[in-house]
Amino acid sequence: MTSTPSVPRKRLALFDLDHTLLPLDSDYEWGEFTIRIGWTDREEFGRRNKAFYEDYLAGRLDVHDYVRFATEAVRLRGADAAAQAHAQFMREVIAPAIHGEALALLQKHRDAGDEVLIITATNEFITRPIAQALGVEQLLALELERDADGWITGDIRGEPTMREGKVRRMQAWLAARGLSWGDVDSTFYSDSMNDVPLLEKVNHPVATNPDPRLRALAQERGWPILDLFASQQQ
């Protein structure tokens, strides 16, 4: 009796974005950028932006309130002005923060034949151009509701890509391709305790530039720790 050769599992390399592939938080930095270009008030917006960011780090962010707040300036100015501002944001803030270490890590997985995805809690308006700049086609980001004219309303469409939501969005992505978790060999890179649900779900969790709590958890569980931007901090 001959055995049927097993089919190799599809290999996936999943990446958080902020503080993982980038040494900054693109959502927070976009808010700071809108202050610099005069779209938002430095004192009031800056105070609220900082408070929301602290809530995110603490794992208590009300994402619906935050997205309404964070997209208001964009909504009010319309698509053309928003696109021009985002292009400036990419030149001035994001491009200098794209380091060779991140690009090399992405390329390493491509060379190994892995399918590469970015899965991020930051909204699609901010992150899609960043994913393109990193050469990553597959992006699972927080999706924004659109009105009849196709412009964002400030509401979230579907499942937010946060905490357990990242697991559910990945499950939906797999199901749309006729796959389940058992059909893939998955690696996930993240810096944040918010991503523990997905780190626990994949085959190969990698704590990347981890915050102190995630670093301690990774050490406790024996997860690899990657300080991707260590050379930038020396």
Buried (B, 14 or more C-beta within 10 A) or exposed (E): EEEEEEEEEBBBBBBBBBBBBBBBBBBBBBBBBBBEEEBBEEEEBBEBBEEBBEBBBEEEBEBEEBBBBBBBBBBEBEBEEBEEBBEEBBEEBBEEBBBEBBBEBBEEBEEEEBBBBBBBBBBBBBBBBBBEEBEBEEBBBBBBEEEEEEEBEBEBEEBBBBBBBBBBBBBEBBEEEEBEBEBBBBBBBBBBBBBBBBBEBBEBBBBBBBBEEBBEBBEEEEBEBBBBBEEEEE
